[in-house]
Amino acid sequence: MFDVIISGGGPTGMMLASELRLHDVDVLVLEKDAEPGTAVRSLGLHPRSIEIMDQRGLLERFLAHGQQYPGVGGFAAIDKPRTANLDTAHAYVLGIPQPVTDRLLAERAGELGAQIRRGCEVTGVEQDRDGVNVGLGDGTQLRSRWLVGCDGGRSLVRRILGIGFPGEPAKTEWLLGEVEVTTPPDELAEVAGEVRKTHKGFGIGPTANGLYRAVVPAATVAEDRSVPPTLEEFRTQLRAYAGTDFGAHSPRSLSRFSDATRLAERYRVGRVLLAGDAAHIHPPLGGQGLNLGIQDAFNLGWKLAAEDNGWAPEGLLDSYYTERHPVAEDVLTITRAQSELLSTEPGPQAVRRLLTELMDFEDVRQFLAEKITAIGIRYNFGEGPEMLGKRLRDIPLSRGRLYELTREGRGLLLDQTGKLSVTGWTDRIDHVADVSGELDAPAVLLRPDGHVAWIGEDQNDLLHHLPTWFGAPSEDAGRMSPGG
């Protein structure tokens, strides 16, 4: 019997597996595809996801395979300067193809001891009070204490649970391909620039290994978007919009995506949960899909581990839904808005002109950038300073930097007073007495996902808040004197 089975070996599933393994949870990842996918459905990581990789010591791996694009906050292809005035040490987008992201996260999960089985499709789910029975396509039956569906927008796990997935069906579809071309680079760039003046949903440009990545609106919405387009279909649409197919040939990958927008009504039924695209789908404008899934996993991992390990306080696991569902709603709003602003209809074009003027203001560009990059997320932890509920950016300390202390996925008390204690919770929280010129607080308590759960300097107040996130003490903390 496994502690947790994860259905789906994409970036959400592998990130979740890694987070669970940091807490010694026995994890099995089941992926229906026998081989890793080659389709480039996501092109990069936003600052919050980059921070997450840094928090877990993975950033150097990603930087070695990606390209940094300074400044963030592009919105609906409106040509304005990108803002660099974000509260982060990583104010850039990391361009990295999804297959590389998938591989790096799968390698990390394997290194930490997660079992990964490819070519294993989940076909049935039944749960009882003590666990979940998972049926596979070959007739095998597995059992686990928990199951997490990270199995994409057409999630079988979600459908078996009967969770509603309200929203809007696809009205527009795009084709995405990585191909070789015969058109000279200068001529291609000139043609592409002209097309984008009137068709913002079109684009083509060079990638690595001599390939070109192109996106073009499809002729119709396919009945089954899991079936990739043919090369001829792809070339036909390029000719329809650009007047040429650029001599496209030898495709590395071809795929399709749409503006379908849906959000699961619940993220949990009993011992089964949803994360990533299984919980929400939306247009790809702004490149938030993969990032949103990784951030779901980062929020869920430590909470599910706490539940499995027996120390989770009441309601901790359910806070995954109450925190992440509003974030997904916000992403759906942002992507819907961008999708509308790409329309050539008079109404959306009028709004686009107005927003174009508003984006001359740096505050507007920063507001939009914080939305898209997830830097501005603040979970509702109750009344308190503005910092409460937000993630704390990486800050320099006298003996290093903050994110170097978060590699193990534990809670962290950063204590500038040197007088506080987490006795009773040392199996879950690291206590670091250090100072930073960039932290305007005597002490902060960080959850394993880096969000600020408490701010102060009073030991008794700290003792009052610790059980909210880290459960009952594992030893007799009552004998501890304040500041001891």
GUDOGU-230330 format. One line per field, with one value per residue (C-alpha): residue number from 0; x, y, z. Coordinates in Angstrom, 2 decimals. Each point is the difference from the previous one (the first is absolute). Layout:
<patis>
i = [NUM ...]
X = [X ...]
Y = [Y ...]
Z = [Z ...]
</patis>
This chain:
<patis>
i = [0 1 2 3 4 5 6 7 8 9 10 11 12 13 14 15 16 17 18 19 20 21 22 23 24 25 26 27 28 29 30 31 32 33 34 35 36 37 38 39 40 41 42 43 44 45 46 47 48 49 50 51 52 53 54 55 56 57 58 59 60 61 62 63 64 65 66 67 68 69 70 71 72 73 74 75 76 77 78 79 80 81 82 83 84 85 86 87 88 89 90 91 92 93 94 95 96 97 98 99 100 101 102 103 104 105 106 107 108 109 110 111 112 113 114 115 116 117 118 119 120 121 122 123 124 125 126 127 128 129 130 131 132 133 134 135 136 137 138 139 140 141 142 143 144 145 146 147 148 149 150 151 152 153 154 155 156 157 158 159 160 161 162 163 164 165 166 167 168 169 170 171 172 173 174 175 176 177 178 179 180 181 182 183 184 185 186 187 188 189 190 191 192 193 194 195 196 197 198 199 200 201 202 203 204 205 206 207 208 209 210 211 212 213 214 215 216 217 218 219 220 221 222 223 224 225 226 227 228 229 230 231 232 233 234 235 236 237 238 239 240 241 242 243 244 245 246 247 248 249 250 251 252 253 254 255 256 257 258 259 260 261 262 263 264 265 266 267 268 269 270 271 272 273 274 275 276 277 278 279 280 281 282 283 284 285 286 287 288 289 290 291 292 293 294 295 296 297 298 299 300 301 302 303 304 305 306 307 308 309 310 311 312 313 314 315 316 317 318 319 320 321 322 323 324 325 326 327 328 329 330 331 332 333 334 335 336 337 338 339 340 341 342 343 344 345 346 347 348 349 350 351 352 353 354 355 356 357 358 359 360 361 362 363 364 365 366 367 368 369 370 371 372 373 374 375 376 377 378 379 380 381 382 383 384 385 386 387 388 389 390 391 392 393 394 395 396 397 398 399 400 401 402 403 404 405 406 407 408 409 410 411 412 413 414 415 416 417 418 419 420 421 422 423 424 425 426 427 428 429 430 431 432 433 434 435 436 437 438 439 440 441 442 443 444 445 446 447 448 449 450 451 452 453 454 455 456 457 458 459 460 461 462 463 464 465 466 467 468 469 470 471 472 473 474 475 476 477 478 479 480 481 482 483]
X = [0.00 1.33 -0.45 -0.86 -0.63 0.20 -1.84 1.90 3.72 0.05 1.59 -2.75 0.21 3.79 0.21 -2.50 1.91 3.19 -1.71 -1.49 3.32 1.63 -2.22 0.67 -3.42 -0.06 -1.01 -0.87 -0.47 -2.07 0.33 -2.05 2.51 2.82 2.49 0.36 -1.86 1.77 -2.71 1.03 -3.21 1.70 2.93 1.27 -0.13 -1.25 1.71 -2.04 0.77 3.65 -0.05 -1.45 2.85 2.43 -1.70 0.58 3.53 -0.99 0.54 3.52 -1.26 -2.68 2.24 2.42 -2.73 -1.89 0.38 -0.75 -2.22 0.24 -3.19 -3.43 -3.62 -0.90 -3.77 -2.15 2.89 -0.26 3.35 1.13 3.24 0.25 0.15 3.04 -1.31 -1.21 0.59 2.15 3.63 -1.05 -1.64 0.22 -1.70 2.03 -0.54 0.13 -2.03 -2.46 1.65 3.16 -1.98 -1.75 3.33 1.66 -2.94 -0.24 3.73 -0.43 -2.95 1.98 3.06 -2.15 -1.36 -3.36 -0.98 -0.95 -1.81 -0.57 -2.48 -2.39 -3.45 -2.41 -3.41 -1.86 -0.16 -1.86 0.55 -1.02 0.67 3.58 1.30 -0.44 -0.06 1.51 -0.69 2.39 -0.62 1.71 -2.35 2.44 -1.42 2.07 -0.85 1.11 -1.00 -0.45 -0.38 0.69 -1.28 2.58 -1.30 -0.79 -3.01 -1.83 0.69 -1.48 0.47 -2.15 -2.70 -0.10 -0.36 -2.92 1.50 -1.67 2.21 -2.03 1.18 0.04 0.78 2.61 -0.92 3.46 2.85 3.65 2.56 3.48 2.98 3.77 1.19 2.84 -0.51 1.55 -0.83 3.06 -0.08 -0.24 -2.87 -1.81 0.33 -1.32 -3.05 -0.74 0.20 -2.50 -2.44 0.10 -1.09 -3.49 0.07 1.38 -0.61 2.63 3.71 3.10 3.60 3.22 0.66 2.91 1.46 -0.92 -3.75 -2.73 -2.96 -3.24 -3.49 -2.93 -3.79 -1.67 -2.76 -2.48 -0.14 0.86 -2.34 2.97 2.83 2.17 0.49 2.87 -0.39 1.63 2.86 -2.22 -2.67 2.69 1.42 -3.49 -0.65 3.39 -0.84 -3.47 1.45 3.47 -0.42 2.84 0.75 3.67 0.95 -0.87 1.14 1.41 -2.13 1.47 -3.41 -3.53 -2.82 -3.14 -1.44 -3.16 -1.67 -2.19 -0.34 -1.16 0.53 -0.74 -2.66 2.04 3.62 -0.62 -2.41 0.99 3.46 0.24 1.19 0.57 2.85 1.17 -2.03 -2.23 -1.35 0.06 0.46 0.22 1.39 3.80 0.28 2.71 1.47 -1.48 -1.21 3.15 0.99 -3.40 0.27 3.50 -1.23 -3.02 2.39 2.19 -3.00 -1.42 3.15 0.88 -3.65 -0.68 3.28 -1.04 -3.32 1.70 2.60 -2.66 0.78 -2.22 -2.27 -3.70 -0.82 3.57 -0.60 -3.25 1.87 1.51 -3.36 -0.82 3.37 0.50 -3.54 -0.16 3.44 -1.26 -3.10 2.29 2.07 -3.14 -1.06 3.38 0.15 -3.62 0.70 3.08 -1.85 -2.75 2.54 1.39 -3.39 -0.34 -3.59 -0.68 -0.88 3.14 2.11 -1.40 0.90 3.43 0.63 -1.00 2.20 2.88 -0.17 -0.34 3.11 2.05 -0.20 2.65 -2.41 -2.40 2.77 1.24 -3.50 -0.46 3.49 -0.67 -3.18 1.64 3.16 -1.82 2.32 -2.97 -1.86 -1.02 -1.85 -2.56 1.61 -2.14 0.76 3.62 2.80 0.08 2.75 -2.24 -1.22 2.43 3.06 3.26 2.44 3.57 1.89 3.66 0.92 3.22 0.95 -1.38 -3.48 -3.50 -0.78 3.13 -1.73 -3.18 1.36 -1.56 -3.58 -0.39 -1.45 2.45 0.12 2.27 0.76 1.80 -0.40 1.81 -2.40 -2.74 -0.34 -1.90 0.62 -2.69 -0.03 3.66 -0.94 -1.99 1.54 3.55 0.92 2.51 1.29 1.37 -0.54 -0.75 0.00 -2.92 -2.38 -2.09 -1.24 1.52 -0.83 -2.09 -1.33 -0.03 -2.05 1.81 -1.29 1.65 -3.15 0.16 -2.19 0.97 1.83 1.12 2.39 -2.13 0.66 -3.46 -1.63 2.21 -1.05 -3.60 0.48 2.28 -2.76 -2.07 2.45 2.20 -2.35 0.51 3.55 1.80 1.52 -0.86 0.35 -1.86 3.14 1.83 0.51 -0.70 3.05 1.58]
Y = [0.00 3.41 3.18 2.06 -0.94 2.85 -0.48 2.00 0.47 3.54 2.97 0.22 -3.69 -0.09 3.18 -1.45 -3.28 1.86 2.05 -3.13 -1.83 2.83 -1.20 -3.74 -0.70 -3.20 1.24 -1.73 2.03 -1.65 1.45 -1.44 0.96 -2.50 2.73 3.63 2.41 2.16 2.61 3.47 1.16 2.41 2.28 1.09 0.68 3.18 1.63 -1.81 -3.39 1.01 0.87 -3.44 -1.68 2.17 -0.88 -3.68 0.31 -0.73 3.36 -0.62 -3.03 2.08 2.97 -2.33 -0.94 3.27 3.59 2.97 2.76 3.04 1.82 -1.59 0.89 -0.28 0.23 -0.88 0.76 3.71 1.56 1.70 -0.08 -2.99 0.80 -1.01 1.60 -3.21 -1.15 -2.93 -0.89 -1.59 2.75 -1.93 -2.72 -3.17 -1.29 -3.77 -2.52 -2.14 -3.33 1.23 1.15 -3.38 -1.84 2.05 -0.40 -3.74 -0.37 1.84 -2.18 -3.12 1.20 0.53 -3.54 0.34 -3.05 0.89 -2.41 0.99 -1.70 -0.46 1.48 0.45 -1.36 -0.28 1.61 -1.20 1.32 -0.95 1.35 -1.27 0.37 -0.02 -2.90 0.97 -2.16 -0.04 -0.75 -3.39 -1.12 0.64 1.33 2.26 1.50 3.19 2.19 2.98 0.63 3.28 0.53 1.96 -1.51 3.09 1.87 -3.19 -1.50 -3.45 0.33 3.14 -1.64 -3.11 2.20 1.78 3.42 2.71 1.83 3.06 2.61 0.73 -2.43 0.80 2.68 0.43 -2.41 0.49 -2.33 -0.11 -1.57 -0.26 -0.43 0.60 2.68 0.94 3.72 2.19 1.44 3.67 -0.65 -2.13 2.67 2.68 -2.04 -0.99 3.63 1.07 -2.79 0.84 3.55 -1.36 -3.52 0.03 -3.75 -0.72 -0.40 -1.74 0.23 -1.97 -2.40 -2.32 -2.57 1.88 -0.39 2.61 0.13 1.18 0.61 0.67 0.00 -3.23 -0.12 -1.54 -1.39 -3.69 -2.51 -1.71 2.39 -2.85 -0.99 2.11 1.85 -1.34 1.86 0.80 1.48 2.10 1.20 0.81 2.33 1.68 0.74 1.26 2.63 0.74 -0.78 -2.52 -3.12 1.03 -3.38 -1.66 -3.62 -2.69 0.88 -0.71 0.38 1.05 0.67 2.04 2.09 2.01 2.74 -2.42 1.31 -2.15 -0.25 -3.00 0.58 -1.93 -1.07 -2.85 -2.87 -2.08 -1.42 1.15 3.45 1.91 2.26 1.79 -0.22 -2.65 2.84 2.87 0.71 3.35 1.70 0.00 3.79 1.07 -3.50 -0.66 -3.61 -1.97 2.57 -0.20 -3.80 0.11 2.50 -2.20 -2.87 2.25 0.96 -3.52 -2.04 0.93 -0.01 -3.49 -1.20 1.44 -1.84 -3.24 0.33 0.62 3.49 2.19 2.32 -0.12 1.70 0.20 -2.29 1.76 3.32 -1.23 0.64 3.23 1.47 -1.29 0.12 3.83 0.17 -2.13 2.21 3.00 -1.69 -0.85 3.65 1.21 -2.47 0.61 3.72 -0.44 -2.31 2.60 2.73 -1.98 0.08 2.20 0.93 3.73 -0.40 -1.88 2.28 3.05 -1.54 -0.88 3.63 1.19 -2.56 0.89 3.54 -1.15 -2.15 3.15 0.18 -2.11 -0.85 -1.59 -2.03 -1.12 -1.00 -2.15 -1.46 -1.02 -1.74 -1.95 -0.93 -0.93 2.28 1.92 -3.00 0.52 -2.79 1.01 -0.64 2.60 3.51 1.05 1.82 0.03 -2.63 -2.55 -2.65 0.97 -1.96 1.52 0.69 -1.16 2.41 0.20 -1.05 0.54 -3.62 -0.59 0.47 -1.09 -2.49 -1.99 -0.89 -1.37 -2.98 -2.69 1.26 0.65 2.98 2.75 2.50 2.84 1.67 3.35 0.29 -3.23 -0.48 -2.22 -3.78 -2.74 -2.69 -2.63 0.51 -0.52 -3.05 2.33 3.46 1.32 2.87 2.41 2.89 2.40 3.53 1.70 3.66 -0.73 -1.54 2.60 -2.32 -1.40 -3.57 -1.85 -3.53 -1.49 -2.97 -2.61 1.79 3.24 1.93 2.11 -1.58 2.21 3.26 1.19 -0.33 -1.34 -3.65 -0.60 1.42 -2.29 -3.02 0.95 0.01 -3.01 -2.63 1.73 -1.11 -2.63 -1.91 -1.04 -0.04 -3.32 0.45 1.85 3.58 1.18 -0.31 2.47 3.46 2.95 0.70 -3.31]
Z = [0.00 -0.97 1.96 -3.10 -3.61 -2.53 -3.29 -2.59 -0.49 -1.34 1.78 2.63 0.87 0.13 2.07 2.44 0.19 0.89 2.69 1.58 -0.06 1.96 2.85 -0.50 -1.51 -2.09 -3.48 -3.25 -3.20 -2.75 -3.51 -2.86 -2.72 -0.37 -1.02 1.05 -2.25 -2.56 -0.57 1.16 1.65 2.38 -0.70 3.38 3.70 1.63 3.01 2.67 -1.53 -0.33 3.71 0.76 -1.86 1.97 3.29 -0.71 -1.38 -3.61 -1.61 -1.30 -1.91 -1.68 -0.73 -1.78 -2.50 -0.37 -1.10 2.22 -1.38 2.31 0.91 0.31 -0.46 -3.69 -0.30 -3.04 -2.38 0.84 -0.81 3.20 2.01 2.32 3.69 2.02 3.21 1.64 3.56 -1.06 -0.56 -3.31 -2.08 -3.27 -1.98 -0.46 -3.51 0.14 -2.05 1.93 -0.91 1.75 3.03 0.07 -0.14 2.73 2.37 -0.70 0.71 3.29 1.05 -0.80 1.91 3.07 -0.18 -1.75 -2.04 -3.57 -2.29 -3.62 -2.28 2.93 -0.56 2.89 -0.98 3.29 3.44 3.07 3.49 3.49 3.44 0.13 -3.53 -3.77 -2.43 -3.35 -3.06 -2.97 -3.64 0.22 2.75 2.84 3.26 2.23 3.37 1.68 2.88 -2.34 -3.73 -1.80 -3.53 -1.96 -3.21 -2.04 -1.26 -1.01 3.42 0.46 3.75 0.03 -2.08 2.20 3.07 -1.65 0.63 -2.07 -2.48 -0.98 -2.44 -3.72 -2.80 -2.60 -2.54 -1.51 -0.56 -0.86 -1.55 1.47 -1.68 0.05 -3.57 -2.39 -2.66 -3.33 0.00 0.80 3.57 -1.04 -2.38 2.57 2.70 -2.38 -0.98 3.60 1.14 -2.63 0.89 3.71 -0.69 -0.65 1.48 3.55 0.31 -2.64 0.61 -1.31 1.11 0.42 2.87 0.74 -2.39 -3.15 0.58 -0.20 2.36 -1.59 1.33 -2.31 0.43 -1.07 -2.60 2.46 3.52 -0.11 1.59 1.67 0.75 1.27 -3.67 -1.36 -3.29 -3.14 -1.62 -2.96 2.31 1.64 -3.33 -1.30 2.92 -0.36 -3.65 0.98 2.36 -1.37 -3.68 0.31 1.99 0.27 -1.44 3.32 0.14 2.31 3.05 3.43 1.59 -0.97 2.44 0.45 2.83 0.49 2.03 1.97 3.55 2.91 3.76 2.21 2.63 2.57 0.31 2.42 0.53 3.00 -0.61 -3.60 -1.09 -3.24 -1.08 -3.12 -3.20 1.56 2.15 -2.48 -3.70 -1.75 -3.10 -0.16 -0.13 2.44 0.28 3.44 -0.31 0.83 2.60 1.69 0.23 1.51 2.56 0.82 0.73 2.15 2.11 0.25 0.56 3.57 1.08 -1.34 1.52 3.37 -0.24 -0.98 2.75 2.62 1.25 -2.21 1.98 -0.79 -3.25 -1.31 -2.98 -0.87 -0.06 -3.28 -1.63 1.84 -0.94 -3.54 -1.41 0.17 -1.63 -2.89 -0.29 -0.30 -2.71 -1.95 0.20 -1.25 -2.88 -1.00 -0.11 -2.16 -2.33 -0.46 -0.65 -2.93 -1.72 -3.07 0.93 0.64 3.69 1.08 -2.18 1.80 3.36 -1.38 -1.00 3.45 1.77 -2.30 1.32 3.61 -0.38 -0.44 3.80 1.73 2.84 -2.50 -1.63 3.40 1.12 -3.10 0.36 3.60 -1.15 -2.80 1.89 3.27 1.95 1.40 1.50 3.61 1.77 2.60 3.38 1.78 1.12 0.10 -1.79 -3.81 0.06 1.77 -2.43 -2.76 -1.00 1.18 -2.80 0.23 2.27 0.99 3.53 1.88 -0.70 -3.49 -1.42 0.97 -2.76 0.80 3.28 -1.58 -1.93 2.21 -0.19 3.73 1.82 0.88 2.86 -1.07 3.32 0.01 3.78 0.81 2.92 -1.41 -0.05 -1.84 2.60 -0.51 -3.76 -0.90 -2.08 -2.29 0.32 -0.29 2.31 -1.53 2.10 -2.59 -1.23 -3.30 -0.88 -2.34 2.56 1.82 2.74 3.21 -1.03 -2.59 -0.10 -3.50 -1.08 -2.14 -3.11 1.12 0.93 3.14 2.69 2.98 0.68 3.42 2.90 2.85 0.86 1.44 -3.13 -2.11 2.09 -0.63 -3.78 -0.49 0.33 -2.71 -2.67 1.64 2.29 3.59 1.35 -0.19 3.44 3.21 -1.16 3.08 2.10 -2.21 1.40 -2.32 -2.09 0.96]
</patis>
